[in-house]
Amino acid sequence: MGENVVDREPLTDRLIRDLSHRYDELQHVARVLHEDIGQVLTVAGLHLEVLRQDVSRHAPEAVEQVTDVQQLLEKAVDDVRGLSYRLNPSLVPRSGLRYALDNMVGRMREESGATIRFLMDSKVHPPLAASMALYEIAEESLRNALRHSRGNLFELVVQPRQDSIILIVKDNGVGFDPGLAAQGDGFGLQWMRYRAAQAGVAVQIASSHGGGTTVEAVFREGPLPEES
């Protein structure tokens, strides 16, 4: 008789992987709702407006019924967009990384009252998967810094560096002891690292007791240029 094979994969790793699959599925459904179904309904609404104008000239008694249908269609469009947002609230696929980060920083400033500096180079345009990962890293890192660092100045910078795009989240807080950090990351940091790795983004965290914390996320866009 063969021995039973014991699944030795850590529970946290399985949980993160399963959550990531569900997350990707919800993103896909949200994109279908917003980009496919939403657009079809919008085009139908435009055709209905043309029909309403034609009806108003040739059968004015039917205008009210057409208008009622238009209102129902407009509500359907709003409902689809609302559902799409609830399934995938990130602004990144809709408005791009720069706008999404600016919106997130503004929201955190209002919630915390903290000073958060945000700078993003206009030449930075990572692909969607990398943009989503960079956004999640920035959000998780800033939220952790605001909760735990006890700092009074926070910075978020996104800029090009040679063949890469680098995101930096920095605070001037109390930092932490690297020896204690070696005992293991929290679930939030593990999730952040997992999502980053899926998108080809490398994450490094540097800190020292009393010296603040810096999170760097690097997305390499292509091969290194050949030396001349």
Buried (B, 14 or more C-beta within 10 A) or exposed (E): EEEEEEEEEEEBEEEBEEBBEEBEEEBEBBBEBBEEBBEEBBEBBEEBEEBBEEBEEEEEEEBEEBBEBBEEBBEBBEEBBEBBBEBBEBBBBBEBBBEBBBEBBEEBBEEBEBEBEBEBBEEBBBEBBBBBBBBBBBBBBBBBBBEEBEBEBBBBBBBBEEEBBBBBBBBBBBBBEEEEBEEEBEEEBBBBBBBBEBBBBBBEBEBEEEEBBBBBBBBBBEEEEEEE
